Amino acid sequence: MEPMKLSIEPGDITTIRVDAVVNAANSELRVGGGVDAAIHRVGGPAILSETRRIRIDQYPDGLPAGRAVATTAGDLPARWVIHTVGPVYSAREDRSHVLESCYRESLRLAASLGAASVAFPAISAGVYGWPIDDAARIAVGTADALAEEVGRVVREVVFVPFGEDAVAAFTRALAGLRRFPRD
C-alpha cells in the first residue's frame, strides 16, 4: 500500500474536489469570517442547518477548540465539511497541542466517515494570529504522524494555503518531512 499523499493546492478551498473539506470554524458553529464564511456561502444553507442542530443537541456551550464535527457539504464539490475550532495564538502560553488536535481529530473523523481525500486550510493562521511557519509545521507534521493510523482510509491530504507566504510555509514544511525528497 502506498503511503498517504500530502500535497499543496493553493487557492480557494471551496473549489477543491475532495471527499471532505475542513472548516476553520468558531466555537458557536455560526457563520464567521475567512474560510468559514466562504464555505458557508458556497455550500449553502444545509451546512448552517446541520451546525445549528449539532450546537443544540451536542454542544450547547460551543464546540471546544481542538474538537471536530461533520456536516453535509451542501453545494460544495465535497461530501462532508469537517468543522474544527483552532486555538487563538498566544506568545505566553503554548497552545500547539490544541492546534495539533484540530488536525488529528479532523483526520480521525474523516477516516470514520470513509473520506479518502481531505482538504485543510491553515487553521488558526488567519484572524487567530498563529505564525504561518509554525502553523504549517504543525499541520504537515500532524498529518504525517497520523498517516499510519488513518492512511488505510484517508489516502490524500491536501493543504490549501491562501497567499504567497502561506504557500511558501507549507512548501517548506513538506520539504522538511523525511519521507519527502528535498530539492
C-alpha positions in Angstrom: 0.0 0.0 0.0 1.3 3.4 -0.9 1.7 6.0 1.8 -0.9 8.7 2.4 -0.2 11.5 -0.1 0.4 15.0 1.3 0.2 17.9 -1.2 -0.4 21.6 -1.6 -3.1 23.1 -3.8 -3.1 26.9 -3.2 -6.2 28.9 -3.7 -9.8 28.6 -2.8 -10.7 25.7 -0.6 -14.4 25.8 -1.8 -13.3 24.6 -5.3 -11.2 21.6 -4.3 -12.7 18.3 -5.3 -12.2 16.1 -2.2 -14.4 13.9 0.0 -14.1 16.2 3.0 -13.3 19.9 3.4 -12.1 21.1 6.8 -13.6 24.3 8.0 -11.7 26.6 10.5 -14.9 27.2 12.5 -15.8 29.2 15.5 -16.9 27.5 18.7 -20.5 28.7 18.2 -20.6 26.9 14.8 -22.1 30.1 13.3 -21.0 31.7 10.1 -17.8 33.6 10.8 -15.2 35.2 8.5 -12.5 34.0 6.2 -12.6 30.3 5.3 -15.7 29.7 7.4 -17.7 32.4 5.5 -16.5 31.1 2.2 -17.5 27.5 3.0 -21.0 28.6 4.2 -21.5 31.0 1.2 -20.6 28.3 -1.4 -22.0 25.3 0.5 -25.4 26.9 1.1 -27.9 26.8 4.0 -27.8 23.0 4.5 -24.4 23.4 6.3 -25.7 26.0 8.7 -28.8 24.0 9.4 -26.7 21.0 10.5 -24.3 23.1 12.5 -27.3 24.6 14.4 -28.6 21.1 15.2 -25.2 20.0 16.4 -24.8 23.0 18.6 -28.2 22.5 20.2 -28.0 18.7 20.5 -24.3 18.1 21.3 -22.5 21.3 22.1 -24.8 23.8 23.8 -21.8 25.6 25.2 -20.0 25.6 21.9 -17.6 23.2 20.2 -14.3 23.2 22.2 -11.1 24.1 20.5 -9.3 21.1 19.1 -12.5 19.0 18.6 -14.2 18.3 15.2 -17.7 17.6 13.9 -19.0 16.8 10.5 -21.9 18.1 8.4 -23.0 17.8 4.8 -21.0 19.8 2.3 -24.2 21.2 0.7 -23.3 22.6 -2.7 -19.5 22.3 -2.3 -17.7 19.8 -4.5 -17.2 17.5 -1.5 -19.3 15.1 0.5 -18.7 16.5 4.0 -17.5 19.5 5.9 -15.5 18.8 9.0 -15.7 21.8 11.4 -12.9 22.3 13.9 -12.1 25.2 16.2 -8.5 26.3 16.3 -6.8 28.0 19.2 -6.1 31.7 19.3 -2.3 32.1 19.2 -0.6 33.2 22.4 3.1 34.1 22.8 2.8 33.5 26.6 1.1 30.0 26.5 2.0 27.1 24.3 -1.3 26.0 22.7 0.3 23.9 19.9 -1.2 20.7 21.4 -4.7 22.2 20.7 -3.8 23.1 17.1 -2.4 19.5 16.6 -5.7 18.2 18.0 -7.6 20.1 15.3 -5.7 18.2 12.6 -5.7 14.9 14.4 -9.4 14.9 15.3 -10.3 16.1 11.8 -8.3 13.3 10.2 -9.7 10.7 12.6 -13.3 11.9 11.8 -12.6 11.8 8.1 -11.4 8.2 8.4 -14.5 7.2 10.4 -16.7 8.8 7.6 -14.8 6.9 4.9 -13.3 10.0 3.3 -10.4 9.1 1.0 -9.3 12.7 0.5 -9.4 15.7 2.8 -8.6 19.4 2.2 -7.3 21.6 5.1 -7.0 25.4 5.3 -4.2 26.8 7.5 -6.1 26.5 10.8 -5.6 29.4 13.2 -3.2 31.2 10.9 -5.7 33.9 9.9 -7.5 36.1 12.4 -6.4 33.8 15.3 -2.9 35.0 14.7 -0.9 31.8 14.6 2.5 32.4 12.8 2.2 30.8 9.4 5.5 28.9 9.5 4.6 27.2 12.8 1.0 26.6 11.7 2.3 24.9 8.5 4.8 22.8 10.5 2.1 21.6 12.9 -0.4 20.9 10.1 2.0 18.9 8.0 3.7 17.2 10.9 0.4 16.1 12.5 -0.9 14.7 9.2 2.3 12.8 8.6 2.3 11.4 12.1 -1.3 10.1 11.6 -0.6 8.5 8.2 -0.2 5.0 9.6 -3.4 5.3 11.8 -5.7 6.8 9.2 -3.9 6.1 5.9 -5.8 3.0 5.1 -8.9 5.2 4.6 -7.6 8.7 4.1 -5.3 8.4 1.0 -4.7 12.1 0.3 -4.4 15.2 2.4 -4.4 18.5 0.5 -3.3 21.7 2.2 -4.9 24.7 0.7 -2.9 27.7 1.8 -4.0 31.2 0.9 -1.4 33.7 -0.1 2.3 33.6 -1.1 3.6 33.5 2.5 1.3 30.6 3.4 2.2 28.6 0.2 5.9 29.1 1.0 5.5 28.0 4.6 3.6 24.8 3.6 6.2 24.1 0.9 9.0 24.3 3.5 7.0 22.2 5.9 6.5 19.4 3.3 10.1 19.6 2.3 11.1 19.1 5.9 9.5 15.7 6.1 11.9 12.8 6.0 9.7 10.8 3.6 9.8 13.6 1.0 12.9 14.3 -1.0 14.5 17.7 -0.6 15.1 19.9 -3.6 
